[in-house]
């Protein structure tokens, strides 16, 4: 734009009213879906809005209603697939409900760090919080604080507290292990996540419970840190034992590392070794071979978390929810040689 040409201001409510030939109060009623507006008037106002490219001033509306229309997300370990997918789903669900989301990532489980993150969100006048605290220490640090707004926690426990939504990780782990057992495998290893994560604890417990029910010993888990690198390193340890015909990996990324280790050792998947993961990250279908895994519906989890939080804000009846993972069978699992 030339320097001598003044910048144009964005169109406002009065501009829409002038073009549509109505009062600014009528435009406001149309924007708020007031039932008393005639359809012909609504269409004329909408045409003016489209022609001018008018966008309602959310800040002004929030100040007028004494509401921020902001929700906060306090998240730990958001670089991991599960938390990051949850945040994305929450943001989409919040926008559909007319809210915007501010996310603060907590770098450590120290209570002071969690408190600073919470203070930052409260300073923005968020109306409610979704807390993604997959690590035990982070949740303990959060629950020790006094929270002045409604909140919902997302974590992997079977707790029945009304602030919590969860995925039934134990049931998912049992289903993954049962899939391998149904294929005739009896020597099954578990590549677990870090022991301070709720989901890792639950998946290991589910694996052990299903093995025990089948009358089999559950060997001590090979513990990784969710990364493909740790999956590769722990896989080299368990494959060196030459003891197992199948491995249940606590997430897809560690399964990826295991697939690499098996390939380097000349172990064919699934002919020599069946592998199942957990999460169904988007890339899992494109591993070599495509990975059998347990799918978590993060989109639905995000929608339900926002729905529950809005119920808390409105004072309407709430619910507890434990979602069930879904088995997705691909090419990385096959019948045991003993069953062929």
GUZA-876232 format. One line per field, with one value per residue (C-alpha): x, y, z; residue number from 1. Coordinates in steps of 0.25 Angstrom, whole numbers. Example, Ala and Ser with C-alpha at 12.3 -4.5 7.8 and 13.67 -1.06 7.14 Angstrom:
<recs>
xx = 49,55
yy = -18,-4
zz = 31,29
nr = 1,2
</recs>
This chain:
<recs>
xx = 0,6,10,1,-11,-17,-20,-35,-41,-49,-64,-72,-86,-91,-86,-93,-106,-105,-103,-114,-123,-126,-122,-110,-118,-124,-111,-107,-120,-116,-102,-108,-119,-130,-143,-151,-144,-151,-144,-144,-137,-127,-123,-121,-112,-104,-103,-97,-88,-83,-81,-73,-65,-70,-64,-71,-61,-60,-53,-64,-74,-67,-65,-80,-84,-73,-68,-55,-60,-46,-43,-29,-21,-10,-2,10,18,11,22,17,6,-5,-5,-2,-14,-23,-19,-23,-36,-39,-36,-46,-57,-55,-56,-69,-75,-71,-58,-44,-33,-20,-10,2,12,18,33,35,27,32,20,25,26,12,7,14,6,-7,-5,-2,-15,-23,-17,-24,-37,-40,-54,-50,-38,-34,-22,-14,-6,-1,10,7,16,9,-5,0,6,-7,-16,-8,-12,-25,-32,-42,-49,-56,-46,-46,-34,-30,-22,-22,-28,-41,-44,-58,-56,-65,-54,-48,-49,-40,-38,-38,-24,-25,-36,-28,-15,-23,-30,-16,-10,-23,-21,-7,-12,-23,-13,-6,5,10,23,20,28,23,31,26,25,32,27,23,12,-2,-4,9,5,-9,-4,6,-5,-14,-3,0,-15,-18,-5,-9,-23,-17,-9,4,15,16,31,36,34,45,43,45,42,31,42,46,60,57,48,60,69,60,56,71,71,58,61,75,68,62,51,38,29,21,23,12,18,12,12,14,27,34,28,34,48,45,42,56,63,56,59,74,74,67,55,43,30,20,26,36,31,17,17,5,5,-4,-10,-12,-3,-6,7,5,-3,10,20,27,19,6,5,-6,-10,-20,-27,-30,-41,-34,-45,-56,-48,-46,-60,-65,-55,-60,-75,-72,-65,-76,-86,-78,-79,-94,-96,-103,-102,-89,-84,-72,-66,-56,-54,-51,-39,-42,-33,-28,-23,-12,0,9,2,0,-2,9,17,11,-3,0
yy = 0,14,22,34,24,22,8,4,0,-13,-13,-11,-14,0,-2,-15,-9,3,-6,-15,-4,-8,-3,-8,-15,-23,-27,-31,-40,-47,-50,-56,-64,-57,-64,-51,-47,-49,-59,-48,-38,-49,-52,-37,-35,-48,-43,-30,-38,-46,-34,-26,-38,-34,-42,-40,-34,-46,-37,-27,-37,-44,-31,-28,-41,-42,-55,-58,-70,-76,-90,-94,-106,-110,-121,-129,-137,-130,-135,-149,-154,-156,-142,-135,-142,-139,-124,-123,-130,-121,-109,-113,-117,-104,-95,-103,-99,-84,-84,-82,-90,-85,-96,-96,-107,-111,-115,-122,-129,-119,-113,-99,-101,-107,-95,-85,-91,-91,-76,-73,-79,-72,-59,-60,-61,-75,-80,-95,-104,-117,-123,-134,-140,-154,-154,-157,-146,-136,-140,-140,-126,-121,-127,-120,-107,-99,-97,-86,-91,-103,-114,-127,-137,-146,-158,-173,-178,-185,-174,-170,-156,-146,-138,-149,-155,-167,-178,-191,-195,-208,-213,-209,-216,-228,-228,-226,-238,-246,-244,-250,-262,-264,-266,-277,-269,-273,-267,-252,-240,-227,-214,-204,-189,-181,-186,-172,-171,-175,-182,-190,-195,-199,-205,-214,-218,-222,-230,-237,-240,-246,-255,-259,-262,-271,-279,-272,-265,-250,-247,-234,-223,-217,-202,-192,-177,-176,-173,-181,-181,-187,-197,-201,-202,-210,-219,-223,-228,-236,-242,-246,-255,-263,-266,-259,-261,-248,-235,-225,-211,-200,-190,-190,-182,-193,-203,-196,-197,-212,-214,-208,-217,-229,-226,-224,-238,-244,-247,-247,-240,-246,-260,-261,-250,-244,-229,-221,-206,-196,-183,-185,-172,-168,-174,-188,-192,-189,-197,-209,-217,-209,-209,-216,-207,-202,-190,-178,-169,-156,-147,-153,-151,-137,-135,-142,-134,-120,-125,-129,-116,-108,-116,-112,-98,-98,-106,-117,-132,-138,-152,-161,-167,-178,-180,-193,-195,-202,-214,-211,-223,-221,-229,-229,-241,-255,-269,-275,-286,-296,-293,-293
zz = 0,-4,8,5,5,19,23,22,35,36,33,46,51,46,32,31,36,26,14,19,22,36,50,57,67,56,51,66,67,54,59,71,64,70,67,65,52,39,29,18,28,32,18,15,27,23,9,14,24,12,3,13,19,33,44,58,69,79,89,89,91,102,109,108,113,124,118,112,103,106,110,115,113,123,117,120,110,98,89,90,80,90,97,84,77,90,89,74,77,88,80,69,78,86,73,69,82,81,89,87,94,100,103,113,112,125,123,137,148,158,166,164,149,148,157,147,136,143,147,133,128,139,136,122,130,124,128,129,128,122,129,121,132,127,137,152,157,148,153,167,166,159,170,181,175,178,164,164,151,146,140,134,134,123,127,127,139,143,153,155,159,151,147,139,125,122,112,117,115,123,114,102,107,110,96,89,97,95,80,81,89,79,69,77,83,97,98,98,102,106,102,112,113,125,138,143,132,136,122,123,137,132,119,126,136,125,118,131,135,121,121,135,131,120,130,125,132,129,128,133,123,115,118,108,108,96,86,73,78,92,84,76,88,96,84,82,97,96,82,87,96,85,94,88,76,79,85,90,89,98,87,72,72,80,71,59,66,69,54,50,60,55,41,44,51,39,47,38,43,44,39,51,60,62,67,72,76,83,78,63,60,45,41,46,34,26,34,28,30,33,48,56,67,77,73,82,77,81,73,81,94,91,88,100,109,104,105,120,123,117,125,138,134,131,144,136,139,137,134,135,123,120,105,99,90,77,71,57,50,39,34,46,53,49,54,62,55,66,61,46
nr = 1,2,3,4,5,6,7,8,9,10,11,12,13,14,15,16,17,18,19,20,21,22,23,24,25,26,27,28,29,30,31,32,33,34,35,36,37,38,39,40,41,42,43,44,45,46,47,48,49,50,51,52,53,54,55,56,57,58,59,60,61,62,63,64,65,66,67,68,69,70,71,72,73,74,75,76,77,78,79,80,81,82,83,84,85,86,87,88,89,90,91,92,93,94,95,96,97,98,99,100,101,102,103,104,105,106,107,108,109,110,111,112,113,114,115,116,117,118,119,120,121,122,123,124,125,126,127,128,129,130,131,132,133,134,135,136,137,138,139,140,141,142,143,144,145,146,147,148,149,150,151,152,153,154,155,156,157,158,159,160,161,162,163,164,165,166,167,168,169,170,171,172,173,174,175,176,177,178,179,180,181,182,183,184,185,186,187,188,189,190,191,192,193,194,195,196,197,198,199,200,201,202,203,204,205,206,207,208,209,210,211,212,213,214,215,216,217,218,219,220,221,222,223,224,225,226,227,228,229,230,231,232,233,234,235,236,237,238,239,240,241,242,243,244,245,246,247,248,249,250,251,252,253,254,255,256,257,258,259,260,261,262,263,264,265,266,267,268,269,270,271,272,273,274,275,276,277,278,279,280,281,282,283,284,285,286,287,288,289,290,291,292,293,294,295,296,297,298,299,300,301,302,303,304,305,306,307,308,309,310,311,312,313,314,315,316,317,318,319,320,321,322,323,324,325,326,327,328,329,330,331,332,333,334,335,336,337,338,339,340
</recs>
